[in-house]
Amino acid sequence: MATPLLALDSIVKDYPSEAGTFRALHGISMTVMPGELLAIMGPSGSGKSTLMNIIGALDTPSSGRFHFAGEETSTLSEPALAALRNRAIGFVFQQFNLLPRLTARDNVALPLIYAGLPRRDRLARANALLARVGLAERTRSRPSQLSGGQQQRVAIARALAADPRLLLADEPTGALDTRTGAEILGLFKALNREAGVTVILVTHDPGVAAATDRVVRIQDGQILYDGFPTPEALAGAAGHHYDAVS
């Protein structure tokens, strides 16, 4: 039986506040198998960003257990979490986060410096990844010379540089027009289908979630729905029409 890539068991996350402790996540349990394409969906304040930070090894839970590829991560030190992020997780953000003075190729190659690859190998891999995302002719372009969709493609190529097990995208089409956003979603689907990359899209947009195979809907720090992206599940209050899942 295959080992889940992600296994969350009764994850609780508390934050101190002036009014006392604020509980952002209330005992979240879920698994993600290698090769899945899913969306974590919820409105602002639902807990989806907190959940994303724990899945991405950017934060640790207050209680509960989180395994990444069978490794218990809940009690790892910050250096150990950073090592996990660097070797296993690629991040894609809404605002691209490209360095403006670097070319597309150098932006993609940047994470490989930390992996210790020689410059020639870094640039060769960056060129190959830019070709994979349809930018073989724009390797020497700077971000200001690229459209929003092209910049997001560079960001996706950069996220793939270290050959991660998981591609974690936070509102990846939020800064794009509808047509370009659809192209980027198509790219995520192709990477998932053809390269077997596990992809999690964190979004409040039903259109983004509809492009995936599975939707996990979060509200008030709890999972209200976990299943196929049916029209009912994607509707604004759909979670209330389903039995809550633990």
SEVOTI-958310 format. One line per field, with one value per atom (N, C-alpha, C): x negated, y, z; atom name. Coordinates in steps of 0.02 Angstrom, whole numbers. Example, Ala and Ser with C-alpha at 12.3 -4.5 7.8 and 13.67 -1.06 7.14 Angstrom:
BEGIN
x	[-660, -615, -660, -642, -684, -645]
y	[-284, -225, -165, -112, -53, 2]
z	[390, 390, 390, 354, 357, 394]
at	[N, CA, C, N, CA, C]
***
This chain:
BEGIN
x	[-42, 0, -44, -27, -68, -65, -122, -125, -98, -53, -29, -87, -82, -132, -122, -59, -42, 8, -4, 44, 49, 108, 121, 170, 153, 194, 209, 272, 297, 255, 242, 199, 237, 209, 235, 181, 203, 157, 187, 151, 173, 125, 153, 112, 131, 82, 98, 127, 174, 203, 219, 236, 251, 312, 357, 417, 408, 348, 335, 312, 314, 291, 343, 319, 363, 346, 396, 386, 403, 351, 360, 380, 355, 372, 397, 452, 486, 482, 424, 420, 426, 387, 390, 356, 392, 364, 377, 325, 332, 269, 274, 216, 215, 155, 146, 98, 119, 77, 32, -25, -69, -31, -41, -11, 59, 84, 150, 147, 204, 215, 277, 267, 324, 322, 379, 385, 406, 374, 397, 433, 496, 539, 572, 578, 612, 607, 652, 650, 594, 582, 533, 552, 501, 514, 537, 539, 565, 514, 450, 397, 357, 375, 341, 268, 253, 183, 142, 172, 137, 123, 172, 163, 109, 108, 57, -13, -19, -84, -109, -64, -85, -103, -62, -78, -144, -158, -219, -280, -273, -327, -352, -307, -322, -304, -264, -242, -231, -225, -212, -147, -112, -49, -59, -7, -9, 0, 39, 46, 69, 65, 79, 14, 20, -39, -34, -91, -95, -154, -139, -191, -197, -258, -272, -313, -284, -316, -340, -298, -313, -355, -380, -424, -383, -388, -354, -386, -346, -374, -351, -303, -271, -319, -373, -419, -488, -493, -558, -580, -645, -672, -665, -674, -668, -720, -783, -831, -809, -780, -757, -697, -652, -595, -619, -669, -696, -726, -761, -790, -736, -680, -624, -594, -583, -556, -600, -665, -712, -714, -708, -717, -652, -595, -534, -474, -476, -417, -434, -394, -401, -341, -354, -302, -289, -225, -205, -157, -171, -132, -93, -44, -1, -40, -89, -125, -193, -203, -261, -326, -342, -402, -467, -470, -532, -578, -643, -692, -697, -682, -675, -739, -796, -859, -887, -857, -881, -840, -872, -836, -791, -746, -703, -746, -798, -841, -874, -899, -933, -885, -823, -772, -757, -752, -737, -796, -857, -917, -933, -905, -924, -919, -863, -860, -914, -941, -991, -1059, -1068, -1130, -1135, -1078, -1077, -1085, -1070, -1079, -1151, -1193, -1263, -1280, -1234, -1249, -1297, -1343, -1386, -1344, -1370, -1333, -1310, -1352, -1333, -1273, -1272, -1216, -1153, -1162, -1104, -1070, -1110, -1082, -1050, -1081, -1053, -984, -979, -915, -863, -884, -838, -812, -856, -834, -783, -797, -751, -683, -683, -619, -580, -615, -580, -550, -585, -557, -494, -496, -439, -377, -386, -328, -314, -346, -330, -367, -425, -462, -533, -543, -610, -642, -601, -627, -635, -618, -620, -668, -717, -761, -801, -816, -857, -815, -750, -706, -702, -698, -687, -612, -591, -519, -481, -511, -477, -463, -497, -488, -438, -409, -363, -293, -243, -174, -164, -106, -91, -91, -60, -58, -128, -170, -238, -278, -267, -301, -280, -215, -193, -222, -232, -264, -337, -371, -439, -438, -389, -384, -370, -330, -317, -381, -417, -480, -529, -532, -576, -555, -489, -464, -482, -491, -508, -583, -623, -696, -727, -706, -736, -700, -658, -621, -581, -535, -499, -448, -431, -377, -309, -306, -243, -250, -201, -196, -137, -151, -101, -91, -31, -19, 35, 18, 63, 94, 159, 195, 155, 136, 88, 115, 181, 210, 240, 231, 264, 245, 184, 161, 166, 201, 204, 275, 280, 346, 373, 436, 469, 436, 420, 389, 320, 280, 212, 216, 263, 272, 289, 331, 349, 288, 244, 183, 137, 132, 90, 119, 185, 216, 203, 205, 190, 119, 73, 4, -3, 31, 29, 56, 110, 139, 91, 57, 9, -49, -75, -129, -107, -45, -19, -10, 20, 34, -29, -71, -128, -190, -201, -261, -247, -183, -165, -176, -182, -193, -128, -132, -75, -64, -3, 12, 69, 58, 111, 119, 179, 195, 237, 212, 248, 284, 351, 389, 456, 485, 555, 598, 567, 600, 629, 695, 725, 701, 685, 661, 594, 550, 486, 498, 540, 553, 585, 626, 659, 611, 550, 500, 463, 477, 441, 483, 455, 489, 522, 503, 527, 528, 580, 587, 592, 551, 557, 579, 641, 669, 660, 628, 615, 660, 688, 724, 717, 701, 693, 645, 592, 540, 557, 611, 632, 646, 638, 654, 729, 763, 835, 849, 802, 813, 746, 743, 682, 705, 700, 723, 717, 756, 753, 777, 749, 770, 836, 889, 955, 980, 1027, 1054, 1080, 1112, 1137, 1081, 1027, 970, 936, 938, 904, 946, 1010, 1054, 1035, 1054, 1031, 1046, 1105, 1123, 1129, 1095, 1105, 1087, 1036, 1013, 1068, 1117, 1169, 1218, 1215, 1261, 1231, 1170, 1136, 1121, 1115, 1092, 1020, 1005, 936, 892, 830, 782, 728, 703, 652, 583]
y	[-60, 0, 63, 111, 171, 212, 244, 289, 357, 386, 453, 503, 550, 603, 648, 664, 704, 667, 667, 637, 684, 715, 761, 727, 725, 691, 739, 761, 803, 866, 901, 961, 1020, 1048, 1108, 1162, 1223, 1280, 1337, 1358, 1413, 1472, 1532, 1593, 1636, 1666, 1712, 1777, 1806, 1870, 1909, 1973, 2015, 1989, 1957, 1931, 1860, 1834, 1765, 1724, 1658, 1614, 1609, 1619, 1610, 1544, 1502, 1437, 1442, 1437, 1443, 1377, 1321, 1255, 1211, 1176, 1137, 1062, 1032, 959, 935, 963, 944, 877, 831, 767, 756, 740, 726, 693, 658, 629, 650, 654, 669, 616, 581, 529, 559, 527, 551, 555, 610, 618, 648, 669, 701, 773, 796, 866, 889, 933, 953, 1027, 1052, 1121, 1123, 1168, 1185, 1252, 1252, 1308, 1336, 1402, 1432, 1508, 1544, 1617, 1642, 1708, 1738, 1724, 1706, 1691, 1621, 1579, 1510, 1463, 1482, 1437, 1405, 1419, 1385, 1407, 1470, 1493, 1462, 1456, 1422, 1349, 1316, 1247, 1242, 1289, 1290, 1297, 1340, 1351, 1288, 1250, 1187, 1135, 1128, 1080, 1098, 1163, 1185, 1188, 1163, 1163, 1234, 1283, 1351, 1365, 1320, 1327, 1258, 1253, 1189, 1193, 1137, 1137, 1145, 1169, 1172, 1103, 1062, 992, 952, 886, 843, 822, 779, 751, 763, 780, 791, 752, 706, 667, 689, 700, 715, 656, 620, 560, 513, 505, 458, 486, 547, 578, 623, 612, 654, 723, 775, 842, 889, 868, 914, 944, 908, 931, 949, 955, 971, 1042, 1052, 1119, 1160, 1226, 1268, 1250, 1236, 1215, 1151, 1104, 1042, 1054, 1098, 1116, 1150, 1194, 1227, 1177, 1127, 1075, 1036, 1021, 986, 1028, 1092, 1137, 1138, 1144, 1152, 1090, 1032, 971, 942, 961, 923, 965, 1032, 1073, 1132, 1141, 1199, 1245, 1310, 1359, 1404, 1418, 1466, 1515, 1581, 1633, 1675, 1709, 1752, 1807, 1836, 1894, 1876, 1813, 1787, 1787, 1843, 1847, 1834, 1860, 1854, 1913, 1901, 1955, 1995, 2060, 2100, 2108, 2104, 2116, 2052, 1996, 1933, 1913, 1877, 1850, 1793, 1773, 1715, 1654, 1643, 1585, 1589, 1648, 1655, 1651, 1675, 1667, 1594, 1555, 1483, 1447, 1467, 1433, 1449, 1503, 1527, 1474, 1436, 1386, 1332, 1322, 1269, 1289, 1353, 1374, 1341, 1340, 1310, 1235, 1205, 1133, 1116, 1167, 1155, 1135, 1145, 1126, 1176, 1153, 1198, 1243, 1302, 1351, 1322, 1286, 1259, 1213, 1171, 1126, 1164, 1216, 1256, 1288, 1317, 1351, 1301, 1243, 1193, 1169, 1158, 1137, 1193, 1255, 1311, 1317, 1310, 1312, 1257, 1197, 1141, 1153, 1181, 1194, 1250, 1301, 1354, 1328, 1281, 1250, 1210, 1176, 1136, 1178, 1241, 1284, 1331, 1318, 1355, 1420, 1428, 1491, 1480, 1433, 1419, 1479, 1523, 1582, 1643, 1637, 1696, 1687, 1645, 1630, 1690, 1737, 1795, 1857, 1850, 1907, 1919, 1983, 2000, 2005, 2000, 2001, 2059, 2118, 2176, 2169, 2123, 2111, 2055, 2028, 1971, 1990, 1959, 1968, 1934, 1948, 1916, 1841, 1815, 1743, 1713, 1748, 1724, 1726, 1779, 1782, 1724, 1706, 1651, 1585, 1579, 1519, 1514, 1571, 1572, 1550, 1576, 1558, 1483, 1454, 1382, 1343, 1365, 1333, 1336, 1394, 1401, 1352, 1345, 1300, 1228, 1212, 1143, 1130, 1181, 1176, 1118, 1110, 1059, 991, 983, 921, 902, 946, 934, 878, 851, 801, 836, 898, 935, 1004, 1024, 1092, 1125, 1177, 1209, 1280, 1295, 1358, 1398, 1459, 1502, 1554, 1546, 1591, 1604, 1551, 1560, 1598, 1606, 1644, 1710, 1728, 1786, 1852, 1856, 1918, 1916, 1866, 1856, 1865, 1883, 1886, 1815, 1810, 1745, 1699, 1724, 1681, 1656, 1702, 1683, 1635, 1649, 1604, 1533, 1527, 1461, 1426, 1463, 1434, 1409, 1447, 1426, 1364, 1361, 1301, 1241, 1252, 1198, 1173, 1219, 1199, 1157, 1177, 1137, 1067, 1063, 997, 954, 985, 948, 923, 965, 944, 886, 888, 835, 770, 775, 716, 685, 728, 704, 691, 732, 725, 693, 684, 652, 695, 761, 805, 812, 804, 817, 892, 914, 986, 1002, 1052, 1079, 1153, 1172, 1241, 1269, 1320, 1352, 1413, 1414, 1465, 1479, 1537, 1550, 1549, 1534, 1540, 1472, 1466, 1403, 1382, 1430, 1412, 1376, 1396, 1362, 1292, 1288, 1223, 1174, 1199, 1156, 1121, 1148, 1118, 1060, 1046, 994, 930, 878, 815, 807, 850, 844, 913, 926, 990, 976, 1013, 1013, 1083, 1088, 1153, 1164, 1222, 1240, 1298, 1294, 1351, 1349, 1407, 1413, 1360, 1347, 1302, 1229, 1211, 1141, 1122, 1059, 1034, 1020, 1054, 1043, 995, 992, 948, 924, 862, 833, 782, 800, 755, 784, 759, 781, 854, 891, 961, 966, 944, 949, 1021, 1040, 1108, 1127, 1079, 1092, 1106, 1067, 1076, 1143, 1168, 1231, 1292, 1282, 1339, 1370, 1433, 1470, 1438, 1408, 1379, 1303, 1274, 1203, 1160, 1181, 1140, 1125, 1170, 1160, 1105, 1084, 1033, 963, 958, 894, 878, 815, 796, 819, 848, 869, 808, 815, 760, 779, 731, 746, 745]
z	[0, 0, 0, -41, -48, 16, 32, 90, 69, 109, 93, 89, 44, 43, 103, 119, 177, 220, 285, 332, 392, 399, 454, 501, 566, 615, 673, 676, 731, 740, 685, 688, 718, 770, 803, 798, 783, 783, 821, 874, 916, 908, 912, 911, 971, 1005, 1059, 1031, 1067, 1047, 1110, 1102, 1160, 1197, 1162, 1193, 1220, 1214, 1236, 1177, 1183, 1130, 1074, 1012, 954, 921, 912, 880, 806, 763, 691, 659, 686, 660, 717, 705, 757, 740, 748, 741, 670, 624, 553, 542, 508, 488, 414, 376, 305, 280, 224, 191, 118, 90, 20, -7, -60, -89, -143, -156, -210, -277, -313, -379, -379, -321, -319, -344, -368, -387, -349, -300, -259, -242, -221, -200, -127, -89, -22, -29, -13, -29, 34, 36, 93, 89, 122, 123, 167, 166, 210, 282, 322, 392, 406, 354, 363, 394, 390, 414, 358, 295, 240, 234, 249, 246, 302, 361, 416, 398, 369, 348, 295, 247, 196, 227, 277, 308, 343, 372, 405, 352, 300, 247, 213, 206, 174, 219, 281, 330, 345, 339, 357, 430, 459, 529, 557, 622, 655, 693, 701, 738, 812, 846, 919, 950, 917, 936, 876, 881, 824, 791, 741, 707, 632, 602, 530, 502, 457, 424, 351, 329, 259, 231, 183, 155, 209, 260, 314, 370, 362, 413, 458, 524, 572, 573, 559, 553, 608, 648, 694, 745, 761, 813, 785, 719, 689, 707, 712, 723, 659, 664, 605, 552, 569, 518, 482, 521, 490, 445, 466, 423, 359, 365, 306, 258, 285, 242, 206, 241, 210, 154, 167, 116, 54, 65, 9, -35, -5, -45, -71, -42, -58, -78, -69, -80, -125, -178, -221, -209, -201, -186, -246, -258, -310, -276, -286, -251, -301, -274, -316, -351, -316, -342, -374, -389, -427, -387, -352, -311, -350, -410, -450, -434, -439, -429, -493, -491, -552, -593, -561, -597, -629, -613, -640, -701, -747, -805, -781, -826, -810, -792, -831, -819, -750, -732, -668, -609, -619, -567, -554, -607, -600, -569, -587, -563, -490, -464, -397, -343, -337, -284, -288, -348, -358, -330, -316, -283, -215, -179, -112, -115, -172, -181, -199, -211, -224, -295, -342, -412, -444, -486, -523, -569, -584, -623, -690, -724, -789, -783, -731, -720, -700, -660, -639, -700, -744, -802, -851, -858, -903, -877, -812, -784, -790, -778, -785, -856, -905, -975, -990, -964, -976, -944, -884, -850, -884, -907, -943, -1008, -1040, -1100, -1083, -1025, -1004, -994, -970, -958, -1016, -1073, -1134, -1143, -1111, -1115, -1140, -1184, -1209, -1243, -1271, -1307, -1262, -1198, -1155, -1096, -1103, -1046, -1023, -1069, -1050, -1037, -1036, -1022, -946, -927, -858, -845, -781, -765, -797, -799, -827, -901, -934, -1005, -1019, -967, -973, -951, -980, -958, -891, -860, -796, -801, -853, -862, -872, -909, -919, -854, -814, -750, -705, -706, -665, -691, -756, -783, -759, -756, -729, -656, -618, -548, -539, -583, -579, -596, -647, -664, -606, -573, -514, -458, -448, -396, -411, -475, -495, -496, -483, -493, -454, -392, -349, -354, -405, -416, -354, -331, -268, -273, -215, -211, -215, -190, -184, -214, -255, -280, -245, -205, -163, -189, -214, -247, -209, -190, -152, -199, -213, -259, -323, -359, -414, -474, -479, -535, -513, -449, -422, -454, -481, -513, -589, -615, -688, -714, -778, -809, -820, -838, -841, -891, -950, -1001, -980, -953, -932, -872, -827, -770, -792, -843, -869, -898, -931, -958, -902, -848, -792, -758, -751, -723, -768, -834, -880, -871, -856, -845, -782, -728, -667, -680, -718, -733, -774, -822, -863, -820, -775, -732, -687, -665, -624, -663, -723, -763, -794, -821, -860, -818, -767, -726, -658, -642, -579, -517, -526, -469, -430, -364, -321, -317, -331, -334, -287, -243, -200, -217, -236, -251, -193, -160, -105, -134, -128, -165, -132, -148, -131, -193, -251, -316, -338, -344, -366, -435, -479, -545, -543, -497, -488, -460, -408, -377, -426, -472, -520, -567, -573, -618, -585, -522, -486, -482, -452, -444, -376, -328, -260, -228, -190, -154, -80, -42, 31, 51, 77, 95, 170, 186, 256, 276, 335, 363, 438, 468, 540, 567, 529, 552, 551, 516, 512, 439, 423, 357, 353, 307, 298, 240, 193, 135, 110, 91, 61, 10, -55, -106, -175, -222, -291, -297, -345, -355, -393, -361, -392, -389, -432, -429, -359, -325, -259, -209, -216, -170, -180, -242, -257, -243, -231, -217, -150, -140, -82, -15, -7, 58, 53, 3, -9, 50, 87, 142, 193, 200, 249, 229, 167, 143, 145, 174, 178, 251, 266, 332, 340, 397, 409, 415, 392, 397, 447, 483, 534, 504]
at	[N, CA, C, N, CA, C, N, CA, C, N, CA, C, N, CA, C, N, CA, C, N, CA, C, N, CA, C, N, CA, C, N, CA, C, N, CA, C, N, CA, C, N, CA, C, N, CA, C, N, CA, C, N, CA, C, N, CA, C, N, CA, C, N, CA, C, N, CA, C, N, CA, C, N, CA, C, N, CA, C, N, CA, C, N, CA, C, N, CA, C, N, CA, C, N, CA, C, N, CA, C, N, CA, C, N, CA, C, N, CA, C, N, CA, C, N, CA, C, N, CA, C, N, CA, C, N, CA, C, N, CA, C, N, CA, C, N, CA, C, N, CA, C, N, CA, C, N, CA, C, N, CA, C, N, CA, C, N, CA, C, N, CA, C, N, CA, C, N, CA, C, N, CA, C, N, CA, C, N, CA, C, N, CA, C, N, CA, C, N, CA, C, N, CA, C, N, CA, C, N, CA, C, N, CA, C, N, CA, C, N, CA, C, N, CA, C, N, CA, C, N, CA, C, N, CA, C, N, CA, C, N, CA, C, N, CA, C, N, CA, C, N, CA, C, N, CA, C, N, CA, C, N, CA, C, N, CA, C, N, CA, C, N, CA, C, N, CA, C, N, CA, C, N, CA, C, N, CA, C, N, CA, C, N, CA, C, N, CA, C, N, CA, C, N, CA, C, N, CA, C, N, CA, C, N, CA, C, N, CA, C, N, CA, C, N, CA, C, N, CA, C, N, CA, C, N, CA, C, N, CA, C, N, CA, C, N, CA, C, N, CA, C, N, CA, C, N, CA, C, N, CA, C, N, CA, C, N, CA, C, N, CA, C, N, CA, C, N, CA, C, N, CA, C, N, CA, C, N, CA, C, N, CA, C, N, CA, C, N, CA, C, N, CA, C, N, CA, C, N, CA, C, N, CA, C, N, CA, C, N, CA, C, N, CA, C, N, CA, C, N, CA, C, N, CA, C, N, CA, C, N, CA, C, N, CA, C, N, CA, C, N, CA, C, N, CA, C, N, CA, C, N, CA, C, N, CA, C, N, CA, C, N, CA, C, N, CA, C, N, CA, C, N, CA, C, N, CA, C, N, CA, C, N, CA, C, N, CA, C, N, CA, C, N, CA, C, N, CA, C, N, CA, C, N, CA, C, N, CA, C, N, CA, C, N, CA, C, N, CA, C, N, CA, C, N, CA, C, N, CA, C, N, CA, C, N, CA, C, N, CA, C, N, CA, C, N, CA, C, N, CA, C, N, CA, C, N, CA, C, N, CA, C, N, CA, C, N, CA, C, N, CA, C, N, CA, C, N, CA, C, N, CA, C, N, CA, C, N, CA, C, N, CA, C, N, CA, C, N, CA, C, N, CA, C, N, CA, C, N, CA, C, N, CA, C, N, CA, C, N, CA, C, N, CA, C, N, CA, C, N, CA, C, N, CA, C, N, CA, C, N, CA, C, N, CA, C, N, CA, C, N, CA, C, N, CA, C, N, CA, C, N, CA, C, N, CA, C, N, CA, C, N, CA, C, N, CA, C, N, CA, C, N, CA, C, N, CA, C, N, CA, C, N, CA, C, N, CA, C, N, CA, C, N, CA, C, N, CA, C, N, CA, C, N, CA, C, N, CA, C, N, CA, C, N, CA, C, N, CA, C, N, CA, C, N, CA, C, N, CA, C, N, CA, C, N, CA, C, N, CA, C, N, CA, C, N, CA, C, N, CA, C, N, CA, C, N, CA, C, N, CA, C, N, CA, C, N, CA, C, N, CA, C, N, CA, C, N, CA, C, N, CA, C, N, CA, C, N, CA, C, N, CA, C, N, CA, C, N, CA, C, N, CA, C, N, CA, C, N, CA, C, N, CA, C, N, CA, C, N, CA, C, N, CA, C, N, CA, C, N, CA, C, N, CA, C, N, CA, C, N, CA, C, N, CA, C, N, CA, C]
***
